[in-house]
């Protein structure tokens, strides 16, 4: 039995920061949401058509460590923590747990829970 690994090719947060989307926060947010929905759909389709049951589906993710500019400044500390949460956790939380923080406020409300995206 051979296990095949399928990686849905994207580096979502990093890719959303390239090109014309980066200066437009509204477009960047929508692009990230669309990527999460597309990943969930691709995940489901791969498993739907996998007759062997041997496929593993994942995604690539670029993760970084963020540090405050001034480690003694509470505002810098909070900003670094908030950006780290967004950059490193938003996409995996959306496509693994189905929790898409659509307004990027760090709080998951009932309307941001999507069981159909759990993967």
C-alpha positions in Angstrom: 0.0 0.0 0.0 1.4 3.4 -1.0 0.3 6.5 0.8 0.1 9.5 -1.5 0.4 12.9 0.0 -1.5 15.8 -1.7 -0.4 19.3 -0.8 -2.7 22.0 -1.9 -0.1 24.5 -3.2 -0.3 27.8 -1.6 1.3 29.8 1.2 -1.8 31.7 2.0 -0.8 34.6 4.3 2.5 35.2 2.5 0.8 35.0 -0.9 -1.9 37.5 0.1 0.8 40.1 0.8 2.2 40.0 -2.7 1.2 42.1 -5.6 -1.8 44.5 -5.7 -3.6 43.0 -2.7 -1.2 44.1 0.0 -2.1 47.8 0.2 -5.8 46.9 0.2 -6.7 45.3 3.5 -10.2 44.6 2.3 -8.9 42.6 -0.7 -6.3 40.9 1.4 -9.0 39.8 3.8 -11.3 38.5 1.1 -8.4 36.7 -0.6 -7.5 34.9 2.6 -11.1 33.9 3.2 -11.5 32.7 -0.4 -8.3 30.6 -0.1 -9.5 29.0 3.1 -12.9 28.1 1.4 -11.0 26.8 -1.7 -8.7 24.6 0.4 -11.7 23.1 2.2 -13.4 22.4 -1.1 -10.2 20.9 -2.7 -9.7 18.7 0.5 -13.2 17.4 0.2 -12.9 16.7 -3.6 -9.6 14.8 -3.2 -11.1 12.6 -0.5 -14.4 12.2 -2.5 -12.5 10.8 -5.5 -9.8 8.9 -3.6 -11.0 5.3 -4.0 -8.0 3.8 -2.2 -8.4 5.8 1.0 -4.6 6.3 1.0 -4.4 10.0 0.4 -3.2 12.5 3.0 -4.1 16.1 2.2 -2.3 19.1 3.7 -1.2 22.6 2.9 2.0 24.5 3.0 2.3 27.3 5.5 5.0 29.9 6.0 5.3 30.7 9.7 7.4 33.3 11.3 8.3 34.4 14.8 7.3 38.0 15.6 9.0 40.1 18.4 8.0 43.5 19.7 10.1 46.4 18.5 10.5 47.4 22.2 10.2 44.4 24.5 9.4 46.7 27.4 6.5 48.5 25.7 3.1 46.8 26.3 1.7 48.2 23.0 4.6 46.6 21.1 4.2 43.3 23.0 0.5 43.2 22.2 1.0 44.1 18.6 3.6 41.4 18.1 1.4 38.8 19.7 -1.7 39.9 17.7 0.2 39.8 14.4 1.8 36.4 15.3 -1.7 35.0 16.0 -3.0 36.3 12.7 0.0 35.3 10.6 0.6 31.9 12.1 -2.8 30.7 13.2 -5.6 32.3 11.2 -5.3 30.0 8.1 -4.7 26.7 9.9 -7.6 27.5 12.3 -9.9 28.1 9.3 -9.0 25.0 7.3 -8.5 22.6 10.2 -11.1 23.7 12.7 -13.6 25.5 10.4 -13.2 28.7 12.5 -12.8 31.6 10.1 -12.3 34.8 11.9 -13.8 36.9 9.1 -13.3 40.3 10.7 -9.9 39.4 12.0 -10.7 40.6 15.5 -9.3 37.4 17.2 -12.7 36.3 18.5 -14.6 33.5 16.9 -18.4 34.2 16.9 -21.1 31.6 16.1 -21.4 33.0 12.5 -17.7 32.4 12.0 -17.9 28.6 12.7 -18.1 26.6 9.5 -18.3 22.8 10.1 -18.2 22.2 6.4 -14.7 23.5 6.3 -13.3 21.2 9.0 -10.5 19.1 7.5 
